[in-house]
Amino acid sequence: MIRKIIHIDEEKCTGCGLCAEACHEGAIEMVNGKAKLMREDFCDGFGDCLPNCPAGAITIEEREAPAYDEAAVKASREKNGAGKPMSGTDHGHKGGCPGSAAAQFERDTKQDAAPAAKPVSRLAQWPCQIRLLPAQAPFFDGAKLLIAADCTAYAYANLHEDFMKGKVTIIGCPKLDAVDYSEKLTAILRENDIRSMTIVRMEVPCCGGLQHAAETALKNSGKFIPWQVVTISRDGKILD
């Protein structure tokens, strides 16, 4: 039958996983870091996933597709408990963002007994949350900007000394805030004398939304500013 159904542009997809979280029917899964429509008969075509995509990679199209199978969706939901329905295929996680997968890390307990110097906060301004920051502020003048995902401060022990020192730090989580940061970041870059930009993100796919927003803001600002991306693993290592 001809009906409305979502289309995912893999080239635009940043792998943030927000659409998979938003899809109540469980039609979308993350496969090799990209969102994929795994069950066409699970997609109702209403597009609840669209506003959650920071990259604009999802659109609604009208084409030949199997009819929406509400009974199958309900059966899948019941089979998998209170969580969202699954497509029945395991691609590293079961429905939802792979960044939410539980993990436990082995730590060297000997380090806990060793004396350590008292840490010093390197936060240079307030507020630091992207959504709370003004587009213009005196502390942005000539600043080296650090855009950090919330979780990096907990995963990477020396974030203050290695990344925040000498920088204006702004933080956010695209998954929990469910907003597109690019507009605010564009305004900050455009209206202030920013000297450089460092993006520190986690390895999980949802952090791709933060990186994409920062890169989009840099392009939209029309400025040529040195920038770099640093990725932190879930167990606190620098990956690149």
N, C-alpha and C positions, 0 to 999 in steps of 0.2 A: 504494500500500500504506500501511497505518497503521503508523508506527514512531516511535521517539524521535528527536528532532532539536532543535537549539538554537533559541532565540528571543532576539533582541536588542531590548531596549527602547531606542529611539532617544532618548527623552526623558531617560533616565538616563545614556546613553552620554556620556562626557566626551571621547572621541576620543584616549585615551591610546595606543591601538595595541597594548596588551599581548596582547589576545586574538588579534590577527592574527599576532603572533609565536609564540604558543603553539599555534596550529592547524597541526599537522604536515601536514594534508592540503591546506592552501591554500584552504579553503572561505570564509575571511573575508578581506575587504579593507577598507581605509579609503577611504571615498568622501565628499568634501566634509566632512572632519573627523569622520565618524561611521563606526562599524564596521557592515559589512553582510555578510550571508550571501549570497555571490555564486553559489555552486554547491551546491544542496541535495544533489546526488548525491555531493559530495565530503565531506559531513559524516557521520561515522560515528556520531554521537549519544552518544559516550562522555563528552563535556564536558571535554576537557583544557583548554579555554579558560576554564572557569568560575572556578577559583581564581585566575586571573590578572587578573580584572576587579575593580578597586578600587571601582567604583561599583555593583556588584551588578546590572548591566544585562543579564546573560545568564542564562537559565534553560533547563531541558530541558522540552520539551513533547512530547506524543504526538499526532500528526496525520497527515493524508495527505501523503505526500512520496515522491519517487522513491527507489528503493532505493540504498543506498550502493554506489558503483561503484569497487571497489578497483582494478580493472584500469585505469580511467581516471585514477585518482590516481597510480598507478605510472607510467603513460605520461607524465603531465604532469610528474612529478618527473624522469624521464629526459630529457624534452625540454628542461627548464630547468636541467639540470645538477645539481650537488650540493645546491643550495638547495631550499627548500620549493616545493611545486607552485604553479602560478599558475592563476588562473581563466581567463586568456586575455584579460582586459580591462584596459587600462591606465588607471588613475585617478590618475596622478601618481606612483605608485611600483609596483614589481613585488613583491607579496607581502611583508608585513612592515611595520614601522613606517616611515612617511615621514620621521621624524626621523633615520633612518639614511642618508638619501640623501646622496651625496657632493656637495660644493660647494667651490669655490675663490674667494677674495675678493681683489680688487685693493686694495693698501694703498699709501699715500703714503710712499715710501722717504725722502723729505726729513725726515720726522718722526724717523726713526732717527738722523739726524745731529745733531739739536737736543739741547742739554744738558737733562736733566730732573732735577728734585729727587728725592732718594732717597726711595722710597716707604716708608711706615710701616705696619706691620700694625695693623689695628684689631680683630683677634680678641680678644675680652674674656674668654674662658673656654675650658676644655678639659674634656671632649671636645666636639666640635661635631657629630659624626655623630648623626643622630636615633636610630639603633638603639643607640648606646652611651650616650646621655644618661640620667641618672636622672630619674625623674618629679619629684623634688623636689631642689632645690639652692639654696644661699644666693645664687648669682648670678642666680637667677630672681626674687628679691624686688624688686618695683618695676621690672622690666625691660621694655624695649621689645624685642619679639621679632622677629627677622628669620629667616624660613624661606626658604632659598635652594636652588634646584636646583644640583647639583654643577657643571654646565657654565657657569653664569652667571659664575663667577669667572674663567673663561678667555675667555669671549666678551665680557664687559663689562670694559674695562680699569680703570675707576675704582670697582670695586665696594666696595673698602675705605672710601674717602672718602665716596662718595655714598650708600651703603646700610648698611655695617657699623658705621661710626663711631657710638658711643653706644648700640649695640644688642648684645643677646646673639644670636649667630648660630648657627643650627642648619641643617645641610645634609643632603641626601639625593637619591637618584635612584630613583623608583618603578619604573623599568624594570629597572635592574640589581639592585636589592635585592629586587624581586618580593614586597614585603610591603605591607600596608595600614598606613600611618603613623597613621591617625586615632585609634587607641586610645592610642598613646603621646602624641600631641599633645593629646588630650582630657585625659589625666592631668596634663600639664604646665600646661595652661590652668586646669584645675579646682583644682589643689593649690597654685598659686602666685599671687602678686599681679602678673599680667602687665598692663602698662598699654596696650600697643598691639601690633598684629601686622601685619607687612609680608611679603607673599609675593613673591619675585622668581623668576620662572620663565622658561624658554626658550619660544620660539614653537612648538616642535615638539609634536605631539599627546601624546606620552608624558608630557610635563610636566603635562598636565592632571590626572594622577593625584595629583601633589603638591598642586596647588591644591584639588582635590576633598577630599583628606584634611584639609587645613587648614580648609576651610570646614565640613566635617562635624564636626571637632573643636570648632570655635567654637560650633556649634549644640548639640552634645552637652554642652558644658561648662556651659551654662545662664548664661553670663556675657555682658554687653554690653561688648565691647571694640572700640575703633576699629580698623579693618583696611583694607588696600588690597592690590591686586594690580598688580605691574609686570611687563610682558612684555618680554623681550630678544630681538631678532632674532638669527639665526645669525651675522650679520656684526657684531654688537656694538652695535646701536642700540636705544634705548628705544622700544617701539612704543606703549605706553599706560601 
